């Protein structure tokens, strides 16, 4: 049996997927509210390591896969 590590569960591609799922939730909100909702959730509930891993992935990957709404929230978070 293979042990599941933290990196396996929350690698950068998984983090992008999780962030985009938040974007799906907030896409029916006015844009400014959606951006702030995503930013606030990541700031409150993602630990520093998760945020830094996502930022590093975005910086290293021209097409990281973030939706436009999520990309705006991440930019505001930084």
C-alpha positions in Angstrom: 0.0 0.0 0.0 1.3 3.4 -1.0 1.3 6.2 1.6 -0.5 9.4 0.6 1.6 12.4 1.2 0.5 16.0 1.6 2.1 16.8 -1.8 0.1 14.0 -3.5 -3.2 15.4 -2.2 -2.5 19.1 -2.6 0.0 19.4 -5.5 -0.2 22.6 -7.6 -2.6 21.1 -10.2 -4.9 20.1 -7.4 -4.6 23.6 -5.9 -5.6 25.1 -9.2 -8.5 22.8 -9.4 -9.6 23.7 -5.9 -9.3 27.4 -6.6 -11.3 27.0 -9.9 -14.0 25.2 -8.0 -14.3 28.3 -5.8 -14.5 30.3 -8.9 -17.4 28.2 -10.2 -19.2 28.9 -6.9 -18.7 32.6 -7.1 -19.2 33.1 -10.9 -22.9 34.0 -10.4 -21.9 36.8 -8.0 -21.0 40.3 -9.1 -17.4 40.2 -10.2 -16.0 42.3 -7.4 -17.8 40.2 -4.8 -16.7 36.9 -6.4 -13.0 38.1 -6.5 -13.2 39.1 -2.9 -14.9 35.9 -1.9 -12.2 33.8 -3.5 -9.4 35.9 -2.1 -10.9 35.9 1.4 -11.4 32.1 1.4 -7.9 31.3 0.3 -6.4 33.8 2.8 -8.4 32.3 5.6 -8.4 28.6 4.9 -5.3 27.8 2.9 -2.1 27.6 4.8 1.0 29.5 3.8 2.6 26.5 2.1 -0.5 25.9 -0.1 -0.6 29.6 -1.1 3.2 29.7 -1.8 3.0 26.5 -3.9 0.1 27.9 -5.9 2.0 31.2 -6.5 5.2 29.4 -7.5 3.2 27.2 -10.0 1.5 30.2 -11.5 4.8 32.1 -11.9 6.4 29.0 -13.6 3.5 28.0 -15.8 2.3 30.5 -18.4 -1.1 28.8 -18.8 -1.7 27.6 -15.2 -5.3 26.9 -15.9 -6.8 29.4 -13.5 -10.1 30.9 -14.7 -10.1 34.7 -15.1 -12.1 35.3 -12.0 -9.7 33.2 -9.9 -6.6 34.8 -11.5 -8.0 38.2 -10.4 -8.5 37.0 -6.9 -5.0 35.5 -6.7 -3.5 38.8 -8.0 -5.4 40.7 -5.3 -4.3 38.2 -2.6 -0.6 38.6 -3.5 
